[in-house]
Amino acid sequence: MTENEIATIVVDLCIKIHKTLGPGLLESVYESALCYELSRLNIPFERQKEISVIYENVVLDVGFRADVIVEDKVIVELKSIENLLNVHHKTLITYLKLSDRRLGLLINFNVNLLKDGISRKVNKL
């Protein structure tokens, strides 16, 4: 699948999850639900995947983790907060650059309509 096809599936699943569970739960609940749905569809993913930082040819052990990486192509960062801040967008863009991936989704479940909580970020796409 392409990055865009994966993103469409992830967004559709997140809308389903949001309609079922509603806003205001912990981030980990939405992450678990998304991983469950991806598993049901036999779509490969990695949860809490470490993002390496390489500085001057040295791998730094800094503990960055992406919430979910789908098909080793799309990074999905999930939030359940009042408002997304610039730092959340910048973090996702940095994750894309550090991991050499091209598409990321930042999804905030703490909104009335999930479409208002979805941001798409690209890196060389």
C-alpha positions as semicolon CSV with decimal commas, in nm:
position;residue;x (nm);y (nm);z (nm)
1;M;0,000;0,000;0,000
2;T;0,104;0,358;-0,054
3;E;0,139;0,609;0,226
4;N;-0,184;0,777;0,118
5;E;-0,378;0,449;0,116
6;I;-0,249;0,369;0,465
7;A;-0,340;0,718;0,589
8;T;-0,695;0,680;0,455
9;I;-0,740;0,351;0,640
10;V;-0,594;0,492;0,964
11;V;-0,815;0,801;0,952
12;D;-1,125;0,588;0,884
13;L;-1,037;0,362;1,178
14;C;-0,977;0,660;1,407
15;I;-1,313;0,809;1,311
16;K;-1,479;0,476;1,396
17;I;-1,294;0,463;1,729
18;H;-1,386;0,824;1,811
19;K;-1,753;0,766;1,727
20;T;-1,755;0,457;1,949
21;L;-1,555;0,580;2,249
22;G;-1,595;0,957;2,226
23;P;-1,344;1,223;2,334
24;G;-1,170;1,262;2,668
25;L;-1,012;0,924;2,734
26;L;-0,643;0,859;2,786
27;E;-0,421;0,850;2,480
28;S;-0,332;0,489;2,555
29;V;-0,696;0,381;2,513
30;Y;-0,712;0,521;2,160
31;E;-0,373;0,371;2,079
32;S;-0,488;0,028;2,197
33;A;-0,809;0,055;1,998
34;L;-0,622;0,158;1,682
35;C;-0,377;-0,130;1,717
36;Y;-0,668;-0,369;1,771
37;E;-0,836;-0,246;1,453
38;L;-0,513;-0,269;1,250
39;S;-0,463;-0,625;1,377
40;R;-0,818;-0,717;1,276
41;L;-0,739;-0,601;0,922
42;N;-0,401;-0,782;0,920
43;I;-0,221;-0,453;0,859
44;P;0,134;-0,465;0,996
45;F;0,226;-0,205;1,256
46;E;0,473;-0,138;1,535
47;R;0,363;0,017;1,861
48;Q;0,585;0,250;2,067
49;K;0,862;0,213;1,810
50;E;1,193;0,369;1,911
51;I;1,318;0,650;1,687
52;S;1,697;0,661;1,673
53;V;1,890;0,984;1,670
54;I;2,222;0,977;1,488
55;Y;2,459;1,261;1,564
56;E;2,801;1,268;1,396
57;N;2,774;0,895;1,314
58;V;2,692;0,808;1,676
59;V;2,355;0,659;1,772
60;L;2,228;0,850;2,074
61;D;2,021;0,662;2,327
62;V;1,753;0,925;2,389
63;G;1,430;0,727;2,408
64;F;1,210;0,890;2,145
65;R;0,915;0,666;2,057
66;A;0,654;0,691;1,785
67;D;0,308;0,584;1,901
68;V;0,233;0,366;1,597
69;I;0,413;0,306;1,268
70;V;0,191;0,142;1,008
71;E;0,342;-0,083;0,739
72;D;0,682;0,071;0,819
73;K;0,568;0,377;0,621
74;V;0,331;0,604;0,815
75;I;0,394;0,743;1,163
76;V;0,079;0,798;1,368
77;E;0,106;1,017;1,676
78;L;-0,202;1,012;1,896
79;K;-0,304;1,277;2,146
80;S;-0,596;1,337;2,379
81;I;-0,537;1,695;2,487
82;E;-0,723;2,026;2,498
83;N;-0,524;2,183;2,212
84;L;-0,243;2,070;1,987
85;L;0,062;2,294;2,022
86;N;0,327;2,378;1,764
87;V;0,567;2,145;1,945
88;H;0,342;1,845;1,867
89;H;0,354;1,924;1,495
90;K;0,728;1,985;1,504
91;T;0,791;1,659;1,692
92;L;0,610;1,459;1,425
93;I;0,805;1,633;1,147
94;T;1,129;1,557;1,331
95;Y;1,029;1,191;1,372
96;L;0,965;1,174;0,997
97;K;1,307;1,320;0,920
98;L;1,496;1,107;1,173
99;S;1,331;0,786;1,053
100;D;1,339;0,880;0,683
101;R;0,966;0,824;0,646
102;R;0,747;1,038;0,425
103;L;0,406;1,069;0,591
104;G;0,281;1,124;0,943
105;L;-0,058;1,176;1,103
106;L;-0,110;1,373;1,423
107;I;-0,451;1,285;1,564
108;N;-0,605;1,452;1,868
109;F;-0,905;1,257;1,999
110;N;-1,009;1,525;2,248
111;V;-1,233;1,709;1,999
112;N;-1,605;1,694;1,919
113;L;-1,548;1,609;1,551
114;L;-1,239;1,403;1,486
115;K;-1,178;1,567;1,147
116;D;-1,094;1,883;1,345
117;G;-0,820;1,693;1,532
118;I;-0,635;1,545;1,232
119;S;-0,314;1,696;1,092
120;R;-0,114;1,545;0,809
121;K;0,261;1,607;0,790
122;V;0,494;1,516;0,504
123;N;0,865;1,472;0,454
124;K;0,979;1,459;0,089
125;L;0,642;1,319;-0,027
